[in-house]
Amino acid sequence: MKVHFIAIGGSAMHNLAISLCKKGYQVTGSDDEIFEPSRTRLENYGILPKSFGWNPDKITPDLDAIILGMHARIDNPELKKAKDLNLKIYSYPEYLYEQTKSKKRIVIGGSHGKTTITSMIMHVLKYHKKQFDYMVGAQIEGFETMVSLTEDAPISVFEGDEYLSSPIDPRPKFHLYKPHIALISGIAWDHINVFPTFENYKEQFKLFIEKIEEGGSLFYYKNDTVLNELVKNTHNKINRTAYSTHSYTKRNNQTLLINIDKEIPLEIFGEHNLQNISGAKLVCNQIGITDNEFYTAISEFKGASKRLEVLAKNESSIIFRDFAHSPSKLKATVNAVKEQFPERNLLAIMELHTFSSLNADFLKEYAGSMDKANTSIVYFNPEVIKHKKLEPITIEQVRASFQNKSLIVFTRQKDLVDYINASELSRKNILFMSSGNFSGMDLISYAKSLL
């Protein structure tokens, strides 16, 4: 098979390219810029483009498939030639379905927790040496790539993102997978640039439920009132099962699951993760993993990259990094760290970086999301707002939106760093939360220097 990637350098795209290369496909690609780690990883497999930019000469009639990434524009010259030659053009999720349509498909959706739940299921299956294909939105310990597609694996486990499929396909990605087993962790408005109202956003999850294969299974978090109402209003012939937070206890800053008369120590913590574990367990049970097998494996799960990831620690402080950026993720992450370490002060630092978070109309959704922290800081870079072509926001707007009178707001990286450097860190945890990098901070090196 000869496959060409238009915009091969993206996080998801380059992982899919590597997976197909390992499968024995002849892979080529183009992009106008490729950053690390994509660049080195593509180079290691011999599929890094020799030069950057778009070259229609790479689009030839003998190509079996074109895979189009979100980074490409509609007027891309390679895309135009592919259309002129009437080549088969796939979006990223379309191609994943094409590769797994004869397999049992498991898809994990939700506004929060989907990466972690997918990672948990992958960890359990790998621990017990089960064969499976997968796609997940973060780097997971023990897995070389974020995508794997094979000939022999009988099942596939996909993280189901609700964002758009490609520049020429406005369908949400998770509408294309047609799962046999699906899970929805919860619904909280996000991606305001694509789904301008909450009703419009909710509708995407209703459509996702309706696309579950007949006779399939849906697992959903029962304490999410919006999600419960949505499930009640779908009538396709599937099995619906609600789940809640797993029973647990805490001892010496460690969380332990309670299973009948046993306690299972965990590497992770937070009520949101205990909800994630309940959902992951139901999915694993559905594909033949016993309770004992699940608990044995999950006790060694350390989390996905940038999900309460420990950057540095000493006897009295831990510095965490988390991908949290939407209001629901922010609140769950702040609450988790504070509740796990109640005797320590918490300095929580959040960057407004996404299109939604920098939108003045959406900001009010953040009300109360950082209240559990002892000190709350919000950082945003006005240059990012200009780059996204959004209306400017002010420090006063941010303070008013979070409804936190003691909230500190910075718009310059230097001011943020100076404040942290001047803080007393003894018996204090620091939590960095962003889908970006605080205007180019090397958080790993900085955290180590602080402790």
VODRENLUM-154464 format. One record per residue (C-alpha): residue number from 1; z, y, x. Coordinates in nm, 2 decimals, padded with zeros to 4 digits. Each point is the difference from the previous one (the first is absolute). Layout:
<pts>
+-----+--------+--------+--------+
!  nr !     up !  north !   east !
+-----+--------+--------+--------+
! NUM !      Z !      Y !      X !
...
+-----+--------+--------+--------+
</pts>
This chain:
<pts>
+-----+--------+--------+--------+
!  nr !     up !  north !   east !
+-----+--------+--------+--------+
!   1 !  00.00 !  00.00 !  00.00 !
!   2 ! -00.09 !  00.35 !  00.12 !
!   3 !  00.23 !  00.27 ! -00.13 !
!   4 !  00.00 !  00.37 !  00.08 !
!   5 !  00.29 !  00.24 ! -00.07 !
!   6 ! -00.06 !  00.36 ! -00.08 !
!   7 !  00.33 !  00.17 !  00.11 !
!   8 !  00.13 ! -00.29 !  00.20 !
!   9 !  00.29 !  00.19 !  00.16 !
!  10 !  00.23 !  00.02 ! -00.30 !
!  11 !  00.33 ! -00.19 !  00.00 !
!  12 ! -00.12 ! -00.25 ! -00.27 !
!  13 ! -00.37 ! -00.01 !  00.11 !
!  14 !  00.06 ! -00.08 !  00.36 !
!  15 !  00.24 ! -00.28 ! -00.09 !
!  16 ! -00.26 ! -00.15 ! -00.24 !
!  17 ! -00.27 !  00.03 !  00.27 !
!  18 !  00.22 ! -00.19 !  00.25 !
!  19 !  00.08 ! -00.27 ! -00.26 !
!  20 ! -00.37 ! -00.06 ! -00.06 !
!  21 ! -00.07 !  00.00 !  00.37 !
!  22 !  00.26 ! -00.27 !  00.05 !
!  23 ! -00.16 ! -00.19 ! -00.29 !
!  24 ! -00.33 ! -00.01 !  00.20 !
!  25 ! -00.19 !  00.28 ! -00.17 !
!  26 ! -00.23 !  00.24 !  00.19 !
!  27 !  00.18 !  00.33 ! -00.05 !
!  28 ! -00.13 !  00.35 !  00.07 !
!  29 !  00.13 !  00.34 ! -00.10 !
!  30 ! -00.02 !  00.38 !  00.02 !
!  31 !  00.24 !  00.29 ! -00.03 !
!  32 !  00.01 !  00.36 !  00.10 !
!  33 !  00.35 ! -00.03 !  00.15 !
!  34 !  00.23 ! -00.29 !  00.08 !
!  35 !  00.36 !  00.04 !  00.10 !
!  36 !  00.26 ! -00.24 !  00.14 !
!  37 !  00.09 ! -00.28 ! -00.06 !
!  38 ! -00.33 ! -00.06 ! -00.18 !
!  39 ! -00.20 !  00.09 !  00.31 !
!  40 !  00.16 ! -00.24 !  00.25 !
!  41 !  00.02 ! -00.28 ! -00.25 !
!  42 ! -00.38 !  00.03 ! -00.09 !
!  43 ! -00.08 !  00.02 !  00.37 !
!  44 !  00.20 ! -00.32 !  00.07 !
!  45 ! -00.22 ! -00.19 ! -00.25 !
!  46 ! -00.32 !  00.16 !  00.13 !
!  47 ! -00.08 !  00.18 ! -00.32 !
!  48 !  00.08 !  00.36 !  00.09 !
!  49 ! -00.31 !  00.22 ! -00.05 !
!  50 ! -00.16 !  00.10 !  00.33 !
!  51 ! -00.01 !  00.36 ! -00.12 !
!  52 !  00.15 !  00.19 ! -00.29 !
!  53 ! -00.20 !  00.14 ! -00.29 !
!  54 ! -00.23 ! -00.14 ! -00.27 !
!  55 ! -00.32 ! -00.18 !  00.10 !
!  56 ! -00.24 ! -00.11 ! -00.27 !
!  57 ! -00.18 ! -00.22 !  00.25 !
!  58 !  00.30 ! -00.24 ! -00.02 !
!  59 ! -00.08 ! -00.07 ! -00.36 !
!  60 ! -00.26 ! -00.28 !  00.00 !
!  61 ! -00.15 ! -00.23 ! -00.27 !
!  62 !  00.17 ! -00.31 !  00.16 !
!  63 !  00.35 !  00.12 ! -00.08 !
!  64 !  00.18 ! -00.23 ! -00.25 !
!  65 !  00.25 !  00.27 ! -00.11 !
!  66 !  00.10 !  00.36 !  00.05 !
!  67 !  00.37 !  00.08 ! -00.03 !
!  68 !  00.06 !  00.36 ! -00.09 !
!  69 !  00.33 !  00.17 !  00.09 !
!  70 !  00.17 !  00.30 ! -00.17 !
!  71 ! -00.05 !  00.22 !  00.30 !
!  72 ! -00.37 !  00.00 ! -00.04 !
!  73 ! -00.16 !  00.27 ! -00.22 !
!  74 ! -00.24 ! -00.05 ! -00.28 !
!  75 ! -00.29 !  00.16 !  00.20 !
!  76 !  00.06 ! -00.22 !  00.30 !
!  77 ! -00.34 ! -00.07 !  00.16 !
!  78 !  00.09 ! -00.37 !  00.06 !
!  79 !  00.10 ! -00.04 ! -00.36 !
!  80 ! -00.32 !  00.16 ! -00.11 !
!  81 ! -00.22 ! -00.24 !  00.20 !
!  82 !  00.20 ! -00.30 ! -00.12 !
!  83 ! -00.08 !  00.11 ! -00.36 !
!  84 ! -00.37 !  00.06 !  00.09 !
!  85 ! -00.01 ! -00.36 !  00.14 !
!  86 !  00.17 ! -00.13 ! -00.31 !
!  87 !  00.27 ! -00.17 !  00.21 !
!  88 !  00.32 ! -00.14 ! -00.16 !
!  89 !  00.26 !  00.27 !  00.04 !
!  90 !  00.37 ! -00.10 ! -00.05 !
!  91 !  00.31 !  00.21 ! -00.01 !
!  92 !  00.29 ! -00.14 !  00.20 !
!  93 !  00.18 ! -00.16 ! -00.30 !
!  94 ! -00.33 ! -00.13 ! -00.14 !
!  95 ! -00.06 ! -00.19 !  00.32 !
!  96 !  00.35 ! -00.14 !  00.00 !
!  97 ! -00.07 ! -00.14 ! -00.34 !
!  98 ! -00.34 ! -00.13 !  00.10 !
!  99 !  00.17 ! -00.19 !  00.29 !
! 100 !  00.28 ! -00.15 ! -00.22 !
! 101 ! -00.16 ! -00.05 ! -00.35 !
! 102 !  00.04 ! -00.38 !  00.03 !
! 103 !  00.37 !  00.03 !  00.10 !
! 104 !  00.32 !  00.06 ! -00.19 !
! 105 !  00.06 !  00.37 !  00.03 !
! 106 !  00.34 !  00.17 !  00.01 !
! 107 !  00.01 !  00.38 ! -00.04 !
! 108 !  00.30 !  00.22 !  00.05 !
! 109 ! -00.02 !  00.34 ! -00.17 !
! 110 !  00.24 !  00.29 ! -00.08 !
! 111 !  00.06 !  00.36 !  00.10 !
! 112 !  00.26 ! -00.11 !  00.25 !
! 113 !  00.10 ! -00.32 !  00.18 !
! 114 ! -00.34 ! -00.18 ! -00.01 !
! 115 ! -00.04 ! -00.01 !  00.38 !
! 116 !  00.35 ! -00.14 !  00.05 !
! 117 ! -00.03 ! -00.26 ! -00.28 !
! 118 ! -00.34 ! -00.11 !  00.14 !
! 119 !  00.15 ! -00.02 !  00.35 !
! 120 !  00.30 ! -00.21 ! -00.13 !
! 121 ! -00.24 ! -00.25 ! -00.16 !
! 122 ! -00.21 ! -00.02 !  00.31 !
! 123 !  00.31 ! -00.05 !  00.22 !
! 124 !  00.13 ! -00.29 ! -00.22 !
! 125 ! -00.34 ! -00.17 ! -00.01 !
! 126 ! -00.04 !  00.03 !  00.37 !
! 127 !  00.35 ! -00.12 !  00.07 !
! 128 ! -00.08 ! -00.32 ! -00.19 !
! 129 ! -00.34 ! -00.04 !  00.16 !
! 130 ! -00.20 !  00.05 ! -00.31 !
! 131 ! -00.37 !  00.10 !  00.03 !
! 132 ! -00.09 !  00.33 ! -00.17 !
! 133 ! -00.23 !  00.30 !  00.02 !
! 134 !  00.15 !  00.34 ! -00.03 !
! 135 ! -00.04 !  00.38 !  00.00 !
! 136 !  00.30 !  00.23 !  00.04 !
! 137 !  00.03 !  00.37 !  00.07 !
! 138 !  00.23 ! -00.01 !  00.30 !
! 139 !  00.04 ! -00.19 !  00.33 !
! 140 !  00.23 ! -00.29 ! -00.05 !
! 141 !  00.19 ! -00.18 !  00.28 !
! 142 ! -00.16 ! -00.33 !  00.08 !
! 143 ! -00.34 !  00.10 ! -00.13 !
! 144 ! -00.28 !  00.13 !  00.23 !
! 145 ! -00.20 !  00.17 ! -00.27 !
! 146 !  00.06 !  00.15 ! -00.35 !
! 147 ! -00.28 ! -00.21 ! -00.14 !
! 148 ! -00.09 ! -00.37 !  00.04 !
! 149 ! -00.28 ! -00.18 ! -00.17 !
! 150 ! -00.07 ! -00.37 !  00.07 !
! 151 ! -00.21 ! -00.28 ! -00.14 !
! 152 !  00.29 ! -00.25 ! -00.06 !
! 153 !  00.30 !  00.19 ! -00.15 !
! 154 !  00.04 ! -00.08 ! -00.37 !
! 155 !  00.18 !  00.32 ! -00.09 !
! 156 ! -00.03 !  00.37 !  00.08 !
! 157 !  00.28 !  00.26 ! -00.01 !
! 158 ! -00.12 !  00.37 ! -00.05 !
! 159 !  00.19 !  00.32 ! -00.01 !
! 160 ! -00.15 !  00.17 ! -00.31 !
! 161 ! -00.05 !  00.37 !  00.06 !
! 162 ! -00.08 !  00.22 ! -00.30 !
! 163 ! -00.21 !  00.25 !  00.21 !
! 164 ! -00.38 !  00.03 ! -00.03 !
! 165 ! -00.22 ! -00.28 !  00.15 !
! 166 ! -00.27 !  00.20 !  00.18 !
! 167 ! -00.19 !  00.33 ! -00.01 !
! 168 ! -00.25 ! -00.15 ! -00.25 !
! 169 !  00.25 ! -00.22 ! -00.19 !
! 170 !  00.28 !  00.20 ! -00.18 !
! 171 !  00.17 ! -00.32 ! -00.13 !
! 172 !  00.36 ! -00.06 !  00.13 !
! 173 !  00.00 ! -00.27 !  00.26 !
! 174 !  00.23 ! -00.23 ! -00.19 !
! 175 ! -00.24 ! -00.02 ! -00.29 !
! 176 ! -00.24 ! -00.20 !  00.21 !
! 177 !  00.21 ! -00.29 !  00.11 !
! 178 !  00.04 ! -00.19 ! -00.34 !
! 179 !  00.33 ! -00.17 !  00.09 !
! 180 !  00.14 ! -00.33 ! -00.12 !
! 181 !  00.35 !  00.12 !  00.09 !
! 182 !  00.09 !  00.37 ! -00.02 !
! 183 !  00.31 !  00.20 !  00.05 !
! 184 !  00.08 !  00.36 ! -00.08 !
! 185 !  00.30 !  00.15 !  00.16 !
! 186 !  00.02 !  00.33 ! -00.19 !
! 187 ! -00.20 !  00.30 ! -00.11 !
! 188 !  00.06 !  00.35 !  00.12 !
! 189 ! -00.27 !  00.27 !  00.00 !
! 190 ! -00.20 !  00.04 !  00.32 !
! 191 ! -00.35 !  00.09 !  00.13 !
! 192 ! -00.02 !  00.32 ! -00.22 !
! 193 ! -00.33 !  00.08 !  00.16 !
! 194 ! -00.15 ! -00.31 ! -00.16 !
! 195 !  00.22 ! -00.05 ! -00.31 !
! 196 !  00.07 !  00.36 ! -00.12 !
! 197 !  00.24 ! -00.12 ! -00.28 !
! 198 !  00.28 ! -00.26 ! -00.01 !
! 199 ! -00.18 ! -00.16 ! -00.31 !
! 200 ! -00.32 ! -00.04 !  00.20 !
! 201 !  00.20 ! -00.15 !  00.29 !
! 202 !  00.18 ! -00.25 ! -00.23 !
! 203 ! -00.33 ! -00.11 ! -00.15 !
! 204 ! -00.11 ! -00.14 !  00.33 !
! 205 !  00.30 ! -00.25 !  00.00 !
! 206 ! -00.08 ! -00.10 ! -00.36 !
! 207 ! -00.36 ! -00.07 !  00.11 !
! 208 !  00.14 ! -00.20 !  00.30 !
! 209 !  00.21 ! -00.22 ! -00.24 !
! 210 ! -00.31 ! -00.06 ! -00.22 !
! 211 ! -00.20 ! -00.12 !  00.30 !
! 212 !  00.24 ! -00.29 !  00.08 !
! 213 ! -00.18 ! -00.33 ! -00.05 !
! 214 !  00.06 ! -00.17 ! -00.33 !
! 215 !  00.30 ! -00.23 !  00.03 !
! 216 !  00.13 !  00.19 !  00.30 !
! 217 !  00.34 !  00.15 !  00.06 !
! 218 !  00.14 !  00.35 !  00.02 !
! 219 !  00.34 !  00.08 !  00.15 !
! 220 !  00.14 !  00.35 ! -00.05 !
! 221 !  00.32 !  00.19 !  00.06 !
! 222 !  00.19 !  00.00 ! -00.33 !
! 223 !  00.21 !  00.32 !  00.05 !
! 224 ! -00.31 !  00.23 !  00.02 !
! 225 ! -00.04 !  00.13 ! -00.35 !
! 226 ! -00.35 !  00.13 !  00.05 !
! 227 ! -00.12 ! -00.34 !  00.14 !
! 228 !  00.18 ! -00.20 ! -00.28 !
! 229 ! -00.17 !  00.21 ! -00.27 !
! 230 ! -00.34 ! -00.05 !  00.17 !
! 231 !  00.05 ! -00.38 !  00.02 !
! 232 !  00.09 ! -00.01 ! -00.37 !
! 233 ! -00.33 !  00.17 ! -00.08 !
! 234 ! -00.22 ! -00.25 !  00.17 !
! 235 ! -00.10 ! -00.32 ! -00.19 !
! 236 ! -00.21 ! -00.21 !  00.24 !
! 237 !  00.08 ! -00.37 !  00.03 !
! 238 !  00.23 !  00.00 !  00.30 !
! 239 !  00.36 ! -00.09 !  00.07 !
! 240 !  00.23 !  00.31 !  00.03 !
! 241 !  00.34 ! -00.03 !  00.19 !
! 242 !  00.24 !  00.29 !  00.07 !
! 243 !  00.22 !  00.01 !  00.31 !
! 244 !  00.30 !  00.21 !  00.11 !
! 245 !  00.21 !  00.07 !  00.31 !
! 246 !  00.11 ! -00.31 !  00.18 !
! 247 !  00.37 ! -00.07 !  00.01 !
! 248 !  00.16 !  00.12 !  00.33 !
! 249 !  00.30 !  00.11 !  00.19 !
! 250 !  00.06 !  00.21 !  00.30 !
! 251 !  00.23 ! -00.06 !  00.30 !
! 252 !  00.02 !  00.19 !  00.33 !
! 253 ! -00.32 !  00.20 ! -00.07 !
! 254 ! -00.20 ! -00.32 ! -00.07 !
! 255 ! -00.15 ! -00.10 ! -00.33 !
! 256 !  00.04 ! -00.36 ! -00.12 !
! 257 ! -00.19 ! -00.17 ! -00.29 !
! 258 !  00.21 ! -00.20 ! -00.24 !
! 259 ! -00.16 ! -00.33 ! -00.11 !
! 260 !  00.25 ! -00.20 ! -00.21 !
! 261 !  00.27 ! -00.08 !  00.25 !
! 262 ! -00.19 !  00.11 !  00.31 !
! 263 ! -00.03 !  00.33 !  00.19 !
! 264 ! -00.32 !  00.06 !  00.18 !
! 265 !  00.01 !  00.28 !  00.27 !
! 266 ! -00.29 !  00.24 !  00.01 !
! 267 ! -00.16 !  00.21 !  00.27 !
! 268 ! -00.10 !  00.26 ! -00.26 !
! 269 !  00.20 !  00.20 ! -00.25 !
! 270 ! -00.03 !  00.23 ! -00.30 !
! 271 !  00.00 ! -00.06 ! -00.37 !
! 272 ! -00.38 !  00.05 ! -00.01 !
! 273 ! -00.04 ! -00.28 !  00.25 !
! 274 !  00.23 ! -00.23 ! -00.21 !
! 275 ! -00.24 !  00.07 ! -00.29 !
! 276 ! -00.29 ! -00.08 !  00.23 !
! 277 !  00.16 ! -00.33 !  00.10 !
! 278 !  00.04 ! -00.10 ! -00.36 !
! 279 ! -00.37 !  00.06 ! -00.07 !
! 280 ! -00.12 ! -00.17 !  00.32 !
! 281 !  00.22 ! -00.31 ! -00.08 !
! 282 ! -00.17 ! -00.04 ! -00.34 !
! 283 ! -00.34 !  00.02 !  00.15 !
! 284 !  00.09 ! -00.25 !  00.27 !
! 285 !  00.15 ! -00.24 ! -00.26 !
! 286 ! -00.32 !  00.02 ! -00.19 !
! 287 ! -00.20 ! -00.13 !  00.29 !
! 288 !  00.24 ! -00.29 !  00.09 !
! 289 !  00.26 !  00.16 !  00.22 !
! 290 !  00.35 ! -00.13 ! -00.09 !
! 291 !  00.31 !  00.23 ! -00.03 !
! 292 !  00.15 ! -00.15 !  00.32 !
! 293 ! -00.33 !  00.04 !  00.19 !
! 294 ! -00.02 !  00.36 ! -00.12 !
! 295 !  00.35 !  00.10 !  00.10 !
! 296 ! -00.03 ! -00.17 !  00.34 !
! 297 ! -00.31 !  00.20 !  00.08 !
! 298 !  00.10 !  00.34 ! -00.15 !
! 299 !  00.32 !  00.01 !  00.20 !
! 300 ! -00.21 !  00.06 !  00.31 !
! 301 ! -00.23 !  00.26 ! -00.16 !
! 302 !  00.03 !  00.33 !  00.20 !
! 303 ! -00.22 !  00.22 ! -00.22 !
! 304 ! -00.34 !  00.16 !  00.03 !
! 305 ! -00.10 !  00.27 !  00.25 !
! 306 !  00.13 !  00.34 ! -00.09 !
! 307 !  00.22 ! -00.14 ! -00.28 !
! 308 !  00.36 !  00.09 !  00.10 !
! 309 ! -00.12 ! -00.08 !  00.35 !
! 310 !  00.28 !  00.05 !  00.27 !
! 311 ! -00.13 !  00.23 !  00.27 !
! 312 !  00.32 !  00.03 !  00.20 !
! 313 !  00.37 ! -00.09 ! -00.04 !
! 314 !  00.34 !  00.00 !  00.17 !
! 315 !  00.35 ! -00.09 ! -00.11 !
! 316 !  00.03 !  00.30 ! -00.24 !
! 317 ! -00.35 !  00.11 ! -00.10 !
! 318 ! -00.33 ! -00.15 ! -00.11 !
! 319 ! -00.33 !  00.19 ! -00.02 !
! 320 ! -00.24 ! -00.13 ! -00.26 !
! 321 ! -00.37 !  00.06 ! -00.08 !
! 322 ! -00.14 ! -00.06 ! -00.35 !
! 323 ! -00.34 !  00.05 ! -00.17 !
! 324 !  00.17 !  00.15 ! -00.30 !
! 325 ! -00.18 !  00.30 ! -00.13 !
! 326 ! -00.02 ! -00.02 ! -00.38 !
! 327 !  00.31 !  00.10 ! -00.21 !
! 328 !  00.09 ! -00.36 ! -00.10 !
! 329 ! -00.03 ! -00.13 !  00.36 !
! 330 !  00.19 !  00.29 !  00.14 !
! 331 !  00.30 ! -00.04 ! -00.24 !
! 332 !  00.01 ! -00.38 !  00.05 !
! 333 !  00.00 !  00.03 !  00.38 !
! 334 !  00.26 !  00.28 !  00.03 !
! 335 !  00.23 ! -00.18 ! -00.24 !
! 336 ! -00.04 ! -00.33 !  00.19 !
! 337 !  00.10 !  00.14 !  00.33 !
! 338 !  00.30 !  00.19 ! -00.14 !
! 339 !  00.13 ! -00.29 ! -00.20 !
! 340 ! -00.04 ! -00.24 !  00.29 !
! 341 !  00.19 !  00.23 !  00.24 !
! 342 !  00.24 !  00.20 ! -00.23 !
! 343 !  00.23 !  00.09 !  00.29 !
! 344 ! -00.27 !  00.18 !  00.19 !
! 345 ! -00.16 !  00.33 ! -00.07 !
! 346 ! -00.37 ! -00.01 ! -00.08 !
! 347 ! -00.25 !  00.25 !  00.13 !
! 348 ! -00.32 ! -00.06 ! -00.21 !
! 349 ! -00.32 !  00.17 !  00.11 !
! 350 ! -00.31 ! -00.02 ! -00.22 !
! 351 ! -00.36 !  00.13 !  00.07 !
! 352 ! -00.22 !  00.13 ! -00.28 !
! 353 ! -00.33 ! -00.13 !  00.12 !
! 354 ! -00.20 ! -00.17 ! -00.28 !
! 355 ! -00.23 !  00.18 ! -00.25 !
! 356 !  00.25 ! -00.06 ! -00.28 !
! 357 !  00.31 !  00.11 !  00.19 !
! 358 ! -00.16 !  00.32 !  00.11 !
! 359 ! -00.12 !  00.08 ! -00.35 !
! 360 !  00.21 !  00.28 ! -00.17 !
! 361 ! -00.02 ! -00.17 ! -00.34 !
! 362 !  00.12 ! -00.34 !  00.13 !
! 363 !  00.29 !  00.13 !  00.21 !
! 364 !  00.23 !  00.01 ! -00.30 !
! 365 ! -00.01 ! -00.38 !  00.00 !
! 366 !  00.22 !  00.00 !  00.31 !
! 367 !  00.30 !  00.14 ! -00.19 !
! 368 !  00.32 ! -00.18 !  00.11 !
! 369 ! -00.18 ! -00.24 !  00.24 !
! 370 !  00.21 !  00.09 !  00.31 !
! 371 !  00.33 !  00.07 ! -00.16 !
! 372 !  00.19 ! -00.30 !  00.16 !
! 373 ! -00.06 !  00.13 !  00.35 !
! 374 !  00.27 !  00.21 !  00.16 !
! 375 ! -00.27 !  00.23 !  00.15 !
! 376 ! -00.35 !  00.01 ! -00.14 !
! 377 ! -00.30 !  00.15 !  00.18 !
! 378 ! -00.35 !  00.05 ! -00.13 !
! 379 ! -00.28 !  00.08 !  00.25 !
! 380 ! -00.36 !  00.10 ! -00.07 !
! 381 ! -00.28 !  00.15 !  00.20 !
! 382 ! -00.19 !  00.29 ! -00.17 !
! 383 ! -00.31 ! -00.10 !  00.21 !
! 384 ! -00.01 ! -00.34 ! -00.17 !
! 385 !  00.00 !  00.18 ! -00.34 !
! 386 ! -00.30 !  00.21 !  00.12 !
! 387 ! -00.18 ! -00.32 !  00.13 !
! 388 !  00.05 ! -00.17 ! -00.34 !
! 389 ! -00.13 !  00.32 ! -00.17 !
! 390 !  00.31 !  00.03 ! -00.22 !
! 391 !  00.17 !  00.31 ! -00.13 !
! 392 !  00.28 !  00.11 !  00.24 !
! 393 !  00.36 ! -00.09 ! -00.08 !
! 394 !  00.31 !  00.19 !  00.11 !
! 395 !  00.34 ! -00.10 !  00.14 !
! 396 !  00.15 !  00.14 ! -00.32 !
! 397 ! -00.22 ! -00.23 ! -00.22 !
! 398 !  00.10 ! -00.30 !  00.20 !
! 399 !  00.37 !  00.08 ! -00.04 !
! 400 ! -00.03 !  00.06 ! -00.37 !
! 401 ! -00.20 ! -00.32 ! -00.05 !
! 402 !  00.25 ! -00.23 !  00.17 !
! 403 !  00.28 !  00.16 ! -00.19 !
! 404 !  00.23 ! -00.03 !  00.30 !
! 405 !  00.18 !  00.33 !  00.09 !
! 406 !  00.08 ! -00.12 !  00.35 !
! 407 ! -00.36 ! -00.11 !  00.08 !
! 408 ! -00.13 !  00.12 !  00.34 !
! 409 ! -00.37 !  00.06 !  00.02 !
! 410 ! -00.20 !  00.04 !  00.32 !
! 411 ! -00.37 !  00.08 !  00.05 !
! 412 ! -00.01 ! -00.01 !  00.38 !
! 413 !  00.05 ! -00.32 !  00.20 !
! 414 !  00.20 !  00.18 !  00.27 !
! 415 !  00.25 !  00.13 ! -00.25 !
! 416 !  00.05 ! -00.35 ! -00.14 !
! 417 !  00.05 ! -00.15 !  00.35 !
! 418 !  00.24 !  00.28 !  00.11 !
! 419 !  00.21 ! -00.06 ! -00.31 !
! 420 !  00.02 ! -00.38 !  00.06 !
! 421 !  00.07 !  00.05 !  00.37 !
! 422 !  00.29 !  00.23 ! -00.08 !
! 423 !  00.16 ! -00.24 ! -00.25 !
! 424 !  00.30 ! -00.22 !  00.07 !
! 425 ! -00.13 ! -00.35 ! -00.02 !
! 426 !  00.33 ! -00.20 !  00.03 !
! 427 !  00.06 ! -00.22 ! -00.31 !
! 428 ! -00.33 !  00.13 ! -00.15 !
! 429 ! -00.32 ! -00.17 ! -00.10 !
! 430 ! -00.34 !  00.17 !  00.01 !
! 431 ! -00.28 ! -00.09 ! -00.24 !
! 432 ! -00.35 !  00.13 !  00.06 !
! 433 ! -00.23 ! -00.04 ! -00.30 !
! 434 ! -00.37 !  00.07 ! -00.01 !
! 435 ! -00.35 ! -00.15 ! -00.04 !
! 436 ! -00.10 !  00.23 !  00.29 !
! 437 !  00.17 !  00.07 !  00.34 !
! 438 !  00.17 !  00.35 ! -00.03 !
! 439 ! -00.29 !  00.18 !  00.16 !
! 440 ! -00.05 ! -00.24 !  00.29 !
! 441 !  00.36 ! -00.11 !  00.09 !
! 442 !  00.04 ! -00.32 !  00.19 !
! 443 !  00.29 ! -00.11 ! -00.21 !
! 444 !  00.08 ! -00.32 !  00.20 !
! 445 !  00.04 !  00.19 !  00.33 !
! 446 !  00.18 !  00.29 ! -00.17 !
! 447 !  00.25 ! -00.23 ! -00.17 !
! 448 !  00.08 ! -00.18 !  00.33 !
! 449 !  00.05 !  00.33 !  00.17 !
! 450 !  00.25 !  00.11 ! -00.27 !
! 451 !  00.22 ! -00.31 !  00.05 !
+-----+--------+--------+--------+
</pts>
